[in-house]
Amino acid sequence: MPVKHIRIDNRLIHGQVTVAWVGAIGANHLIVANDEVAADEFQRVLLPQAARGVRTSVLSIADSIAHCTSDAAAGEQIMILAKFPDDCLALLEGGVKAAEVNVGNQAPRPGSKFTMVTRSISVTEENAKVYRRIAELAGSLRSQMMPSNKPDDFLRLMAKKKL
């Protein structure tokens, strides 16, 4: 399975990803999967520079699915950074299989009615439905900020907040 890890993190590429996660997973290809980011030329240039030398692709959801389900991905160790839970769900529904799916960070969106499930993860009622579907398709869904942290079952964390 070339996709070792999908991290749902609206910060995309940052120090935790490049310093800790890439090494812990053994990733040799980062894929940022989000239609709006892929359409933004500035981000397509800037994000690979933030990746500290790790091969990086900034792709639409459709292009991410096409790559990850192709023979070209067979020799890769891929870590996907999905900006939002909807992006992750679209990847899974499109046939991407991942060894693990992790909710890393979701800052509140302005104007949304959200609940802070952890200090760094906000969830709306609509997000909660998407996360439950992700867990169904992926087999599990966890929250783990850093590889050295103990992973938590994300559905359990949501249930504790009555989501």
Secondary structure as UniProt FT lines:
FT   STRAND          3..9
FT   TURN            10..11
FT   HELIX           16..21
FT   HELIX           22..25
FT   STRAND          29..33
FT   HELIX           35..38
FT   HELIX           41..50
FT   TURN            51..53
FT   STRAND          55..59
FT   HELIX           61..68
FT   HELIX           71..73
FT   TURN            74..75
FT   STRAND          78..82
FT   HELIX           85..93
FT   TURN            94..95
FT   STRAND          101..106
FT   TURN            110..111
FT   STRAND          115..118
FT   TURN            119..120
FT   STRAND          121..123
FT   HELIX           125..138
FT   STRAND          142..143
FT   TURN            147..148
FT   STRAND          152..153
FT   HELIX           154..160
FT   TURN            161..162
//
